[in-house]
Amino acid sequence: MASDRKIRVAAIGVGSLGRHHARNYAEMAHEGRVEFVGACDTDAETAKRIARENGAAHFTDWRDLLDKVDAVSIATPTETHAEIACAFLEAGKHVLVEKPIASTISDAERMIAAAESSGAKLMVGQLERYNAAMVALRPRVTTPLYFEIHRVSPFPNRSLDVDVVLDVMIHDLDAVQWLVGKDVAVSAIHAVGIPVISDKVDAANARIEFANGTVANITASRIGTEKIRKTRFYQTNSYVVLDYATKFASLTSLKPEATNLLDGIAIDRLEINDVEPLRAEITAFLDAIENDTVPAITGEDGLRALTLAVGVLEKIEAHRSRLDL
């Protein structure tokens, strides 16, 4: 791609999340950063509406975009990720694919291999890494020792192509591994989960143990009456609270000069730079393309989160067989 030409981009799958990819690309096109080629969706009316709202062409077949773009966002049903992503990657087109990277480990590995073969960038959309509270907190993380995480949502008004583990818990599975360190192996997984309303797992709890002794308890549900996105963890010398929903982060610790435990506690509420997480994610994707650098969240990162999610699901299935569910 010539260095003086804008990156030609498209959004494939413009439903509940993909339409925001389209909006951000349209805004960036208006700012002169990219050329927004179009919005693609198998639902023709959806494709037309999102394209019209964002001043772009509409497509119903992603194949029609292969020779028209330099990069794409993919926010289609999970089971379609590998087919679409591999086609673009093999053609040398850069891909930002929404979480989870794929529905199976073999599909994720195929996507990674396609990117390595062509040299195209593959980035995975683990959006919570770009939440303003997480961005503020990440430099203050030392050695997390124990996590308590709750992610609860009302039942979603969208297609349910995956269970709650791949749908929402994967955000926290990715974040925990990122905070603990990608070189720290998972040593044990304990998990339970049940279908409540759908025919897939709607509520689940997982206990993840790492080789360095760190433990994470994660609860995820999509049949709650309120929206909860809270992570709490203890690390050496501090207690951390992170609320993705309200974009709040704080660290509680003993004041360095304290001589009395009762009046020596300090709560540091972190200053937040409230940038839209998806805008930050897409910007990182474009930066990697323009600067020819490794994407902020690689295919290997996506595979690591998916592998842990699959391990959780295997434990859930083993427990469900005991419950005869």
C-alpha positions, 0 to 999 in steps of 0.5 A, a space after each residue: 500500500 502506497 504510504 501516501 494513500 489512506 487506508 481503505 476500510 470496511 465493517 463486516 457485520 454491522 449489527 449491535 457492535 459492528 454498527 459502531 465500527 462503521 460509525 467510527 470508521 466514518 468519523 475517521 474518514 471525515 477526519 481524513 484518517 481513512 477511506 471508509 469503503 462500506 458496511 457489509 451485512 447479510 441482512 440487506 436492510 441493515 447493511 443499507 441503513 448503516 451505510 446510509 447513516 455513515 455515507 458509504 456503500 453497502 454490501 451483503 456479501 463480504 467477498 465483494 470487498 476483497 479487492 476494494 479494501 486494505 483492512 476490515 473489522 469483522 463483527 459477524 457471528 463467531 462461527 463465521 470469523 475464521 472463514 471471513 478472516 482467513 480470506 482477507 488475511 490470505 489476500 494480504 488484507 489486515 483484520 480486526 476481529 471481534 472477540 472471541 477470535 473464533 469458535 474453535 481453537 483450530 479455527 483460531 490457529 488457522 487465522 494466525 497461520 494465515 496472518 503469518 503467511 501473508 504478513 497481514 496484521 491480525 488484531 483481536 477486539 478485546 474491548 475492555 483493555 481499552 476501557 478508560 478505567 483499565 487504561 488508567 489502572 494498567 500501569 499501577 498493576 504489580 503482582 495480582 494475587 487474588 481476583 473477584 470478578 462479576 460480570 452480569 447483564 440483562 438477557 441480550 436482545 441479539 443473536 445468541 450464537 455462543 454461551 455466556 463464557 464465550 460471549 461475556 466471560 471471555 472479557 475477564 479471562 483475557 484481562 486476568 491473563 493479561 494482568 497476571 502475565 502471558 508467561 504465567 501458565 494456568 495450572 487448574 480450572 474449576 467451573 460450573 454453569 447452567 442454561 437457564 433461559 436459552 439452550 446454552 450456558 447462561 450463567 457460569 462461575 470459574 475459578 482459575 489457578 495460575 502456576 505462580 499461585 494467583 487465583 481468579 474467581 469469575 462469575 458471568 451471567 446474562 440473565 441478571 436484572 442489572 448491569 454489573 462490570 466489577 473487578 476487584 483484586 489484591 496485589 502486593 500492598 494494595 487493594 484494587 477496584 475496577 468498574 468497567 461500567 462506570 469507568 472507575 478505578 481505585 487503589 487502597 493501600 497503607 500510607 507510606 508515612 503511616 504509624 497507625 493502621 487505623 488512620 493510615 489508609 489511603 484511597 487513590 481514585 485514578 484520573 480517567 481520560 474518557 475516550 470511547 474504548 472502541 475508538 481507541 481499539 480501532 486507532 490501535 489497529 490502524 496504528 499497527 498497520 501504518 507503523 508496521 508494528 505488532 498489534 496491541 492484541 495479537 491473534 496469539 492473545 485471542 487464542 490464549 483467551 479462547 483456550 482458557 474459555 474452552 477449558 472452562 467450558 469443558 469443566 462446565 460440561 463435566 459438572 452438567 453431566 453430574 447434574 443431568 442437564 
